Amino acid sequence: MSSSAHFSESQSFQQQSNEFVSWLEANPDVKVNPKIMLADLRSTGAGRGVVARTNISEGEELFSIPRSLILAVQNSQLKTLLPQDIEALGPWLSLMLVMIYEYLQGEQSRWSPYFRVLPTRFDTLMFWSPAELAELQASAIVDKIGKQGADESILGSIAPIVKANPNLFQPVNGLSSYEGDAGTATLLELAHVMGSLIMAYAFDIEKAEEDDDEPEGSNDGYMTDDEEEQLSKGMVPLADLLNADADRNNARLYQEEEALVMKAIKPIQEGEEIFNDYGEIPRADLLRRYGYVTDNYASYDVVEFSLADICQAAGLLNSYVESQPRLQLLEEHDLLDDGYVIPRPSPTDTLQDILPIELLALLTTLCQSQEEFEQRRSKNKPPKPAIETPQAGLLYKVLQTKQSRYATSLAHDMQLLSSLTPPQADTALEGSSRRLKMALQVRIGEKEILQAIQRMLDSLASNGSLKRTANGDHDSRQSKAARY
Ligand SMILES: C[S@@+](CC[C@H](N)C(=O)[O-])C[C@H]1O[C@@H](n2cnc3c(N)ncnc32)[C@H](O)[C@@H]1O
């Protein structure tokens, strides 16, 4: 998102930054430590960022933004202008609607200088063409973009409100209304810009009331399973202009009663960039949510095996729970998933350390003889997860299937990556080359994990520690993680 192509040319870029800072400082409740400044980091592909002018001590306050300045449902006029309760739309869609409203207000919006420093074009996966997405090859991230779900939510919940209130939502791009195909397409585009800003810039502000129900079907592409809990979202000016880089996190936002306060959590040297923490996320997710990738996140990479692939490798005709008693048993014990995520192993990890217990349970169940399975089922007990010869054999097949879905080899990708990144180049790539490079980094990470798993399986087989057992109950090599 922050490649320089997404920002205006230099003079207005700097002017917009200056106007934004003046706007902030005009608010008597905003405090900005003179030791920090907003910097132009486009040459490194990072857009704007915040940098230390002089040394900063650990614990020092960097800036403080009053809650009333947060771009959020609670602070926008819109909630008083519409008959319906906007918050009932849920945190994502309500903020999306408010942002569309404020954005369309142009100079009339109190956040207009803030909007001018926010990008309107993004490198997040939502905006990649089919050809660009194909560069991610077999990465499970491709199925997690959720564009269709997002479109449906926007058309089902946002569009009717916008269309019913033309006096509040002025048409743009020379349109006379948001009706018809052109109007709908424009509205969708606008909503995706706001959705993408929320995904990459917004903070969870506070717990919503317990009775604030998320409307059904709102699990769209901007909301991931682990984020769907009811926290209201808000855009916090300046706080969201901090970039992030896994190993270099040196600041954190503290939510205080009246204000949100960014503080240094480490001593920061003059000239150093100030980084927020986006969490321990794999590069595939970094790309999906934030539209950039750095190698500092490589240690959080994962690879995912789908339930469908595992069932197929085990010789099942399908992976429908209703028609597969083995899957039913696992589901009854809350052990069934659509996909199984395996992290990048550290040099000292064993297979048992990295394979999730649910995957071991699935492999074990699928490897049981009919008799063993019936025995467990009659006692309504799931299998004891283990990695023994049958499970390792099945895992090997799954691994090979997954590897075969990536169109190119790891060696080929490494070569391609180095040809895209000449050692002397310190300027950021743009457009499609940038996206290709990021896709390569993601798929290389996943292929490295697949190779590591393969090596672990090979060494398990060659050092004789695998043993074929009559049933999955063999204790000695039971997963360390097996605790139920
Ligand atoms: C919260 S905003 C940070 C401000 C942003 N750089 C800007 O100019 O608007 C998050 C976005 O910044 C960019 N970003 C954050 N950390 C980055 C990094 N380490 N390298 C490159 N881009 C980064 C990504 O595009 C991400 O979606």
The ligand as an SDF file (V2000), in Angstrom:
LIG
                    3D

 27 29  0  0  0  0  0  0  0  0999 V2000
   -0.6520    1.9160    9.6420 C   0  0  0  0  0  0  0  0  0  0  0  0
   -0.1110    2.3380    8.0780 S   0  0  0  0  0  0  0  0  0  0  0  0
    1.4250    3.1010    8.3550 C   0  0  0  0  0  0  0  0  0  0  0  0
    1.5560    4.3890    7.5510 C   0  0  0  0  0  0  0  0  0  0  0  0
    1.8180    4.2500    6.1030 C   0  0  0  0  0  0  0  0  0  0  0  0
    3.2200    3.9890    5.8670 N   0  0  0  0  0  0  0  0  0  0  0  0
    1.3700    5.4430    5.3020 C   0  0  0  0  0  0  0  0  0  0  0  0
    2.2020    6.0590    4.6490 O   0  0  0  0  0  0  0  0  0  0  0  0
    0.1910    5.7730    5.2950 O   0  0  0  0  0  0  0  0  0  0  0  0
    0.2220    0.7390    7.5290 C   0  0  0  0  0  0  0  0  0  0  0  0
    0.7550    0.6640    6.1230 C   0  0  0  0  0  0  0  0  0  0  0  0
    2.0870    1.1320    6.0820 O   0  0  0  0  0  0  0  0  0  0  0  0
    2.8860    0.3160    5.2490 C   0  0  0  0  0  0  0  0  0  0  0  0
    3.9510   -0.2680    6.0680 N   0  0  0  0  0  0  0  0  0  0  0  0
    3.9310   -0.4850    7.3820 C   0  0  0  0  0  0  0  0  0  0  0  0
    5.0910   -0.9870    7.8100 N   0  0  0  0  0  0  0  0  0  0  0  0
    5.8820   -1.0730    6.7190 C   0  0  0  0  0  0  0  0  0  0  0  0
    7.2210   -1.5180    6.5040 C   0  0  0  0  0  0  0  0  0  0  0  0
    7.9710   -1.9870    7.4930 N   0  0  0  0  0  0  0  0  0  0  0  0
    7.6960   -1.4800    5.2550 N   0  0  0  0  0  0  0  0  0  0  0  0
    6.9380   -1.0290    4.2240 C   0  0  0  0  0  0  0  0  0  0  0  0
    5.6640   -0.5840    4.3730 N   0  0  0  0  0  0  0  0  0  0  0  0
    5.1550   -0.6050    5.5990 C   0  0  0  0  0  0  0  0  0  0  0  0
    1.9780   -0.7550    4.6860 C   0  0  0  0  0  0  0  0  0  0  0  0
    1.5880   -0.3450    3.4300 O   0  0  0  0  0  0  0  0  0  0  0  0
    0.8180   -0.7700    5.6430 C   0  0  0  0  0  0  0  0  0  0  0  0
   -0.3790   -1.1500    5.0290 O   0  0  0  0  0  0  0  0  0  0  0  0
  1  2  1  0
  2  3  1  0
  2 10  1  0
  3  4  1  0
  4  5  1  0
  5  6  1  0
  5  7  1  0
  7  8  2  0
  7  9  1  0
 10 11  1  0
 11 12  1  0
 11 26  1  0
 12 13  1  0
 13 14  1  0
 13 24  1  0
 14 15  1  0
 14 23  1  0
 15 16  2  0
 16 17  1  0
 17 18  1  0
 17 23  2  0
 18 19  1  0
 18 20  2  0
 20 21  1  0
 21 22  2  0
 22 23  1  0
 24 25  1  0
 24 26  1  0
 26 27  1  0
M  CHG  2   2   1   9  -1
M  END
$$$$
